[in-house]
Amino acid sequence: NAASINGNPMRAFLTRDADFFVPLHVRVQKAQRVKADLFLSIHADAFFTPRPQGASVFALSASGASSAAARWMANKENAADAVGGLNVGAKDAQVQRALLDMSTTAQINDSLKLGSALLGEIGKVGRLHKPSVEQAGFAVLKAPDIPSVLVETAFISNPDEEARLRSEAYQEQL
């Protein structure tokens, strides 16, 4: 779909358009193939009890998770698949590491800015589970060249939030 935001052209690409599994590394590859400027991984969260509610936004963490919950969620997501490495085209291992570190640092910084902006917008529509961007090692966020965030829109295990997520009007707002 062609659209514009503040006068800037924007096109959205989906990694899938139906309910089937796409390996995590393939999702990242699809974004890289279309030279994506941003990568959004959109989910509905779930927990063992119906009480938790609200949206969360995650960016990649270079060194572990920002909370036990973030770490648990990352482990749950990463159990679905393994992610391949990055070939930066350099023969020297130290140069490869340095390039990857610089690229990943810039990606994380941009992802945190994107995540903060998203939380501000999501907070206008629904409840937030956490007021700031969390960081975790989600496999799907590991493209070092594309700012990437994972959005947990709501807790589908919470009956009120599940009902809202089923509403086309709420989906459109969100």
Phi, psi and chi 1 to 4 in degrees:
 res  aa     phi    psi   chi1   chi2   chi3   chi4
   1 ASN       -  134.3  -72.4   -8.0      -      -
   2 ALA   -92.7  134.5      -      -      -      -
   3 ALA  -152.1  177.7      -      -      -      -
   4 SER  -141.0  149.2   71.9      -      -      -
   5 ILE  -124.9  119.8  -64.0 -178.7      -      -
   6 ASN    52.2   37.7  -63.0  -30.2      -      -
   7 GLY    83.8   -4.4      -      -      -      -
   8 ASN   -94.5  129.5  -62.1  -56.6      -      -
   9 PRO   -63.9  143.3   19.2  -25.7      -      -
  10 MET  -141.6  137.3 -176.3 -164.6   85.5      -
  11 ARG  -126.5  133.6  -74.6 -176.4  -56.8  162.6
  12 ALA  -102.5  137.4      -      -      -      -
  13 PHE  -121.2  137.3  -68.1   89.9      -      -
  14 LEU   -98.5  143.4  -61.5  174.8      -      -
  15 THR   -79.0  -18.7   57.8      -      -      -
  16 ARG  -159.0  156.6   59.8 -175.2  167.4 -172.1
  17 ASP  -127.2   18.1   57.7    3.7      -      -
  18 ALA  -154.1  178.4      -      -      -      -
  19 ASP   -89.0   79.8 -170.1   14.3      -      -
  20 PHE  -141.9  157.3   57.5   88.8      -      -
  21 PHE   -80.3  133.0 -177.9   73.5      -      -
  22 VAL  -118.4  121.3  175.0      -      -      -
  23 PRO   -52.5  145.2  -26.6   35.8      -      -
  24 LEU   -57.3  -44.1  -59.4  176.5      -      -
  25 HIS   -67.5  -27.9   72.7  -77.1      -      -
  26 VAL   -70.5  -35.5  172.7      -      -      -
  27 ARG   -59.4  -45.1  -60.6  174.8 -159.5 -175.7
  28 VAL   -64.7  -44.3  174.7      -      -      -
  29 GLN   -60.2  -39.3  -72.5  171.0   -8.3      -
  30 LYS   -62.5  -40.3  -73.9 -178.2  173.0 -157.5
  31 ALA   -65.7  -42.7      -      -      -      -
  32 GLN   -66.4  -36.7  -70.8  170.7  -40.1      -
  33 ARG   -61.9  -36.7 -163.8  173.5  -53.6  128.8
  34 VAL   -93.8   11.3  -62.4      -      -      -
  35 LYS    54.0   49.1  -61.9 -177.8  179.3    0.7
  36 ALA   -61.7  142.6      -      -      -      -
  37 ASP   -87.9  -24.5  -66.6  -46.3      -      -
  38 LEU  -143.1  152.2  -59.3  172.1      -      -
  39 PHE  -130.1  121.1 -177.9   88.7      -      -
  40 LEU  -116.3  124.3  -56.1  175.5      -      -
  41 SER  -106.2  114.6 -174.6      -      -      -
  42 ILE  -109.7  128.6  -58.0  172.0      -      -
  43 HIS  -137.0  167.8  -59.1  -98.6      -      -
  44 ALA  -114.4  126.9      -      -      -      -
  45 ASP   -78.9  166.0 -152.9  -13.8      -      -
  46 ALA  -150.2  152.0      -      -      -      -
  47 PHE  -140.8  174.0 -161.0   64.5      -      -
  48 PHE   -73.7  -23.0  -56.1  108.0      -      -
  49 THR  -121.4  159.3   65.1      -      -      -
  50 PRO   -79.9   -5.6   25.2  -31.2      -      -
  51 ARG   -70.0  -47.1  176.4  174.3  -95.2  165.8
  52 PRO   -56.2  143.9  -24.9   34.9      -      -
  53 GLN  -151.3  164.0   59.2 -176.2  -21.8      -
  54 GLY   102.9  163.1      -      -      -      -
  55 ALA   -92.2  153.4      -      -      -      -
  56 SER  -135.8  152.7  -57.4      -      -      -
  57 VAL  -128.3  133.9  176.0      -      -      -
  58 PHE  -120.5  142.3  -68.5   83.3      -      -
  59 ALA  -119.2  166.6      -      -      -      -
  60 LEU   -67.2  141.9 -177.7   62.9      -      -
  61 SER  -109.2  128.2  170.7      -      -      -
  62 ALA   -71.4  -29.0      -      -      -      -
  63 SER  -137.8   74.2   57.1      -      -      -
  64 GLY    88.6 -177.7      -      -      -      -
  65 ALA   -96.8  156.0      -      -      -      -
  66 SER   -82.6  -10.9   60.5      -      -      -
  67 SER  -158.4  162.6   71.3      -      -      -
  68 ALA   -60.9  -38.0      -      -      -      -
  69 ALA   -65.0  -41.3      -      -      -      -
  70 ALA   -62.9  -42.3      -      -      -      -
  71 ARG   -63.9  -43.5 -168.0  163.4   35.5 -105.9
  72 TRP   -61.7  -43.8  176.5   80.4      -      -
  73 MET   -65.2  -42.2  -72.6 -178.9   59.4      -
  74 ALA   -61.4  -43.2      -      -      -      -
  75 ASN   -62.5  -39.6  -70.1  -20.0      -      -
  76 LYS   -63.6  -46.5 -179.1  179.1   74.3  170.3
  77 GLU   -66.0  -44.6  -73.6  -74.6  -28.3      -
  78 ASN   -69.7  -21.3  -68.3  -13.5      -      -
  79 ALA   -64.4  -19.5      -      -      -      -
  80 ALA   -70.1  -25.0      -      -      -      -
  81 ASP  -170.5  163.6 -163.8   18.1      -      -
  82 ALA  -107.6  152.4      -      -      -      -
  83 VAL  -110.8  137.4  165.0      -      -      -
  84 GLY   -74.1  166.7      -      -      -      -
  85 GLY   -82.6 -177.9      -      -      -      -
  86 LEU  -110.3  133.4  170.0   75.5      -      -
  87 ASN  -104.3  106.2  177.9    6.6      -      -
  88 VAL   -89.9    2.5  -67.8      -      -      -
  89 GLY    80.2   12.6      -      -      -      -
  90 ALA  -108.3  141.4      -      -      -      -
  91 LYS   -83.6  -30.9  -66.9  178.2 -178.5  166.7
  92 ASP   -81.0  125.2 -175.9  -77.0      -      -
  93 ALA   -61.7  -37.5      -      -      -      -
  94 GLN   -66.8  -40.1  -81.9 -173.7  -50.3      -
  95 VAL   -64.8  -42.3  172.0      -      -      -
  96 GLN   -58.3  -47.7  -81.3 -171.4  -18.2      -
  97 ARG   -62.3  -42.7  -86.8 -164.4  -59.9  -82.5
  98 ALA   -64.8  -43.9      -      -      -      -
  99 LEU   -63.7  -42.7  -72.5  171.4      -      -
 100 LEU   -64.4  -43.3 -178.4   59.1      -      -
 101 ASP   -60.3  -45.7  -74.3  -10.7      -      -
 102 MET   -64.2  -45.1  -73.2 -172.3  -65.2      -
 103 SER   -64.8  -43.3 -176.7      -      -      -
 104 THR   -66.3  -39.6  -58.7      -      -      -
 105 THR   -61.5  -45.2  -61.7      -      -      -
 106 ALA   -64.6  -41.7      -      -      -      -
 107 GLN   -61.7  -44.3 -173.0  -94.2   41.6      -
 108 ILE   -64.7  -44.1  -70.9  171.8      -      -
 109 ASN   -59.7  -45.7  -71.8  -21.4      -      -
 110 ASP   -66.2  -37.4  -72.5  -17.1      -      -
 111 SER   -65.3  -39.3  -62.3      -      -      -
 112 LEU   -64.1  -40.2  -70.8  168.4      -      -
 113 LYS   -64.2  -46.3  -71.8  178.4 -163.7  166.5
 114 LEU   -59.6  -45.6  170.6   62.7      -      -
 115 GLY   -61.7  -40.8      -      -      -      -
 116 SER   -63.3  -43.2  -68.9      -      -      -
 117 ALA   -62.4  -42.6      -      -      -      -
 118 LEU   -63.4  -43.3  -80.4  171.9      -      -
 119 LEU   -59.6  -40.2  -83.7  174.6      -      -
 120 GLY   -60.2  -41.5      -      -      -      -
 121 GLU   -73.7  -43.8  -66.6  -59.1  -46.3      -
 122 ILE   -63.2  -36.5  -67.4  169.1      -      -
 123 GLY   -63.0  -21.6      -      -      -      -
 124 LYS   -77.0  -20.9  -64.9  174.5 -174.8  174.4
 125 VAL  -103.4  -39.6  175.1      -      -      -
 126 GLY  -145.1 -174.7      -      -      -      -
 127 ARG   -80.6  146.3 -178.2 -178.8  -67.7  -99.8
 128 LEU  -100.3  137.3  -63.2  179.8      -      -
 129 HIS   -78.2  -40.5 -175.8   63.5      -      -
 130 LYS  -131.8  137.4  -62.3  -76.7  173.4  109.0
 131 PRO   -79.8   -9.5   28.3  -33.6      -      -
 132 SER  -132.9  164.0   58.2      -      -      -
 133 VAL   -67.3  130.7  179.9      -      -      -
 134 GLU   -95.2  162.1  -66.1 -165.9   89.1      -
 135 GLN  -126.4  137.8  -69.6 -177.1  -97.0      -
 136 ALA  -155.2  168.7      -      -      -      -
 137 GLY   -91.7   47.4      -      -      -      -
 138 PHE   -59.9  128.5  -73.3  110.1      -      -
 139 ALA   -58.4  -36.3      -      -      -      -
 140 VAL   -72.1  -11.0   78.0      -      -      -
 141 LEU   -97.8    6.0  -59.1  179.6      -      -
 142 LYS   -90.7   15.0  -69.3 -174.9  178.9  178.5
 143 ALA   -72.8  113.5      -      -      -      -
 144 PRO   -71.3  -10.9   24.4  -32.0      -      -
 145 ASP  -108.6    1.3   50.9  -15.7      -      -
 146 ILE  -131.0  120.4  -54.5  171.2      -      -
 147 PRO   -55.8  128.1  -24.5   34.5      -      -
 148 SER  -136.8  137.0  -55.5      -      -      -
 149 VAL  -136.2  151.8  -65.8      -      -      -
 150 LEU  -111.3  124.6 -174.2  144.6      -      -
 151 VAL  -109.4  121.1  178.5      -      -      -
 152 GLU   -96.3  105.2  -66.1  -74.2    0.8      -
 153 THR   -67.5  -34.0   55.8      -      -      -
 154 ALA  -176.8  174.3      -      -      -      -
 155 PHE   -96.3  110.1  -80.9   83.3      -      -
 156 ILE   -68.7  -16.8 -157.5  162.0      -      -
 157 SER   -80.3   -5.7   50.4      -      -      -
 158 ASN   -97.6  118.5  178.3  -60.1      -      -
 159 PRO   -56.1  -39.2  -23.1   31.9      -      -
 160 ASP   -65.1  -44.2  -65.9  -25.7      -      -
 161 GLU   -70.4  -35.2  -68.5 -159.3  -21.9      -
 162 GLU   -60.4  -43.6  179.6 -170.1    8.9      -
 163 ALA   -62.0  -42.3      -      -      -      -
 164 ARG   -63.6  -42.7  -95.5 -166.7  -54.0 -101.0
 165 LEU   -64.2  -27.2  -74.6  173.7      -      -
 166 ARG   -76.3  -17.5  -71.4  179.2 -178.2  -86.9
 167 SER   -78.4  124.1  155.5      -      -      -
 168 GLU   -60.8  -37.0  -82.2 -169.7   45.0      -
 169 ALA   -63.4  -43.3      -      -      -      -
 170 TYR   -67.7  -41.1 -175.6   74.4      -      -
 171 GLN   -58.3  -43.7  -71.9  175.5   20.6      -
 172 GLU   -62.7  -45.6 -166.1   63.0   36.0      -
 173 GLN   -58.8  -47.5  -83.3 -173.8  -59.1      -
 174 LEU   -65.0      - -165.6   55.8      -      -
